[in-house]
């Protein structure tokens, strides 16, 4: 029987101590695994990769894969503000594994990380990734980037930069699309059961909350129509 292993790691607090840039970004890294099978996946391992792998091994598990919610360097590594974030390239050196990402997003991840096509498993929305007996459903949630992806467990969703407790991902960066974000929020995520726990990609407004609470407190989920949304998003 599956024995869920789940950790939410805040960069700058739980890992990546002493890195002021990492702490400023307020990224979350997630570990999802099956203790009984001894296997674990990591979501968005951009920072403190050696610490992440050490933590997994100290807990008696093996890192068997990575999930990339989208291609931005603070989630997968690469060049950012003139700095190099170690991310997936370091993970491939330390603990080689397959990287799971939406098929639209893979070229962007490859461009900024230098990984090979053979390093990836390309997915469509609705695909499932298994770690031991734990099943993770992958949802295509475009808006922040064309291939942004959320990772859904039965009672939780790891949302990357699509939705935060307060606000949503920016749409004014390359690849952002305000209209797509509106439909993602109103048709894909806001309809999740109220007891589904949201785990965001950044600590903007908090670390986790059930969707019933998020719907009632996040103003980005209460915009009445697309035209109002587009005006609001500039």
C-alpha positions in Angstrom: 0.0 0.0 0.0 1.2 3.5 -0.9 2.6 5.6 2.0 2.6 9.2 0.8 5.8 11.2 1.4 5.2 15.0 0.8 7.4 17.9 1.7 7.0 21.6 0.9 10.4 23.3 1.1 10.7 27.1 1.2 14.0 28.2 -0.4 16.0 30.4 2.0 14.3 28.8 5.0 14.3 25.1 4.6 17.0 24.8 1.9 19.3 27.3 0.3 20.3 29.1 3.5 22.6 32.1 3.0 21.5 32.7 -0.6 20.0 36.1 -0.6 18.7 35.9 -4.2 17.0 32.5 -3.5 15.4 33.9 -0.3 14.2 36.9 -2.1 12.4 34.8 -4.8 10.4 32.9 -2.1 10.3 29.7 -4.2 8.9 26.5 -3.0 10.4 23.1 -4.0 8.2 20.0 -3.5 9.1 16.4 -2.8 6.4 13.8 -3.6 7.0 10.1 -3.0 6.0 6.7 -1.8 7.8 5.7 1.4 6.8 2.0 0.9 8.4 1.9 -2.5 11.3 4.1 -1.5 10.9 6.4 -4.5 10.5 10.2 -4.8 9.9 12.9 -7.4 11.0 16.6 -7.0 9.0 19.5 -8.3 10.9 22.5 -9.6 14.4 21.8 -8.3 16.1 25.1 -9.2 17.8 25.8 -5.9 20.0 24.0 -3.4 20.0 20.8 -5.5 22.6 18.9 -3.4 20.6 19.7 -0.2 17.5 18.4 -1.9 19.1 15.1 -2.9 20.8 14.7 0.5 17.4 15.2 2.2 15.7 12.6 0.1 18.5 10.1 0.7 18.5 10.8 4.4 14.8 10.0 4.5 15.6 6.6 2.9 14.3 7.3 -0.6 15.7 7.5 -4.1 15.1 10.4 -6.4 13.5 8.9 -9.5 12.3 11.9 -11.4 11.7 15.6 -11.6 8.5 17.5 -12.5 8.9 20.9 -14.1 5.9 23.2 -13.9 7.3 25.7 -16.4 10.5 26.9 -18.0 11.5 30.0 -15.9 15.0 29.8 -14.3 13.8 30.1 -10.7 11.9 26.8 -11.2 14.3 24.8 -13.4 17.6 26.6 -13.4 19.4 28.7 -16.0 20.5 32.3 -16.4 18.5 34.9 -14.4 19.4 38.6 -13.7 22.9 37.8 -14.7 23.2 34.9 -12.3 23.2 31.2 -13.0 20.7 29.1 -11.1 22.0 25.5 -10.9 18.7 23.7 -11.3 18.2 20.7 -13.5 21.7 20.6 -14.9 23.1 20.0 -11.4 20.4 17.5 -10.7 21.4 15.5 -13.8 25.0 15.5 -12.5 24.1 14.5 -8.9 21.1 12.2 -9.4 20.3 11.6 -13.1 16.6 11.1 -13.8 13.9 11.9 -16.3 12.3 15.3 -16.3 8.5 15.4 -16.8 7.1 18.5 -18.4 4.3 19.5 -20.8 5.3 18.9 -24.4 4.9 22.6 -25.3 7.2 23.6 -22.5 10.1 21.2 -23.1 11.8 23.4 -25.8 11.9 26.4 -23.5 13.3 24.3 -20.6 15.9 22.8 -22.9 16.9 26.3 -24.2 17.6 27.7 -20.7 19.1 24.6 -19.1 21.0 23.0 -22.0 19.5 19.6 -21.3 19.1 17.0 -24.1 15.8 15.9 -25.5 16.5 12.4 -24.2 16.4 13.8 -20.6 12.6 14.5 -20.9 9.3 12.8 -20.8 6.8 14.9 -22.7 3.3 15.0 -21.5 -0.2 16.1 -22.5 -2.8 17.4 -20.0 -4.4 14.6 -18.1 -1.4 12.4 -18.2 -0.4 10.7 -14.9 3.1 10.1 -13.5 3.5 7.4 -10.9 6.0 7.3 -8.1 5.6 3.9 -6.4 1.9 3.6 -6.0 1.3 7.4 -5.8 -0.4 8.8 -8.9 0.1 12.4 -9.9 -2.2 13.9 -12.5 -0.6 16.6 -14.8 -2.9 19.5 -15.8 -2.1 21.9 -18.6 -2.7 25.4 -17.2 -1.5 27.9 -19.8 -1.3 31.6 -19.1 1.9 32.3 -17.2 3.7 30.4 -19.9 2.3 28.4 -22.9 3.0 25.0 -21.3 2.6 25.7 -17.6 1.5 22.6 -15.7 0.0 21.9 -12.3 0.5 18.6 -10.5 -2.6 17.1 -8.8 -2.8 14.6 -6.1 -6.2 13.4 -4.9 -6.6 16.1 -2.3 -3.9 18.6 -3.3 -2.6 20.6 -6.2 1.0 21.9 -6.7 0.3 24.9 -8.9 3.7 26.3 -9.8 3.3 29.9 -10.9 -0.3 29.5 -12.1 -2.1 30.3 -8.9 -0.9 31.7 -5.5 -2.9 32.1 -2.3 -3.0 35.8 -3.3 -2.7 36.5 -7.0 -1.7 34.5 -10.0 1.3 34.2 -12.2 2.4 37.2 -14.3 1.2 37.3 -17.9 3.5 40.2 -19.1 6.6 38.0 -19.4 7.5 36.3 -22.7 5.0 33.6 -23.4 2.4 35.0 -21.0 -1.2 35.2 -22.2 -3.8 37.0 -20.2 -6.8 35.4 -21.9 -5.4 31.9 -21.5 -4.8 32.7 -17.8 -8.4 33.8 -17.4 -9.7 30.5 -18.8 -7.2 28.5 -16.8 -8.3 30.1 -13.5 -12.1 30.1 -14.2 -12.5 26.8 -16.1 -9.7 24.6 -14.8 -8.7 25.6 -11.3 -11.5 27.5 -9.7 -13.8 24.4 -10.2 -11.6 22.1 -8.1 -13.3 20.7 -5.0 -13.2 23.1 -2.0 -11.2 20.7 0.1 -8.4 20.5 -2.4 -5.3 22.1 -0.8 -3.4 24.6 -3.0 0.4 24.4 -2.8 1.8 27.4 -4.8 5.2 27.9 -6.4 5.9 31.0 -4.3 5.0 32.1 -0.8 2.9 35.0 -2.1 0.1 35.3 0.5 0.9 32.1 2.3 2.1 28.6 2.0 -1.1 26.5 1.5 -4.8 26.8 1.8 -7.9 24.9 0.7 -9.5 26.0 -2.5 -12.7 27.1 -0.8 -10.7 29.6 1.2 -8.6 30.7 -1.9 -11.8 31.3 -3.9 -13.2 33.5 -1.2 -10.0 35.5 -0.5 -8.1 35.7 -3.8 -9.5 38.6 -5.9 -8.1 37.0 -9.1 -10.7 34.3 -8.9 -13.7 36.7 -8.6 -13.3 38.7 -11.8 -16.8 38.5 -13.4 -15.9 38.3 -17.1 -13.0 38.2 -19.6 -13.2 41.9 -20.6 -13.0 43.0 -17.0 -10.1 40.6 -16.6 -8.2 42.0 -19.6 -8.6 45.5 -18.4 -7.4 44.5 -14.9 -4.4 42.7 -16.3 -3.5 45.7 -18.5 
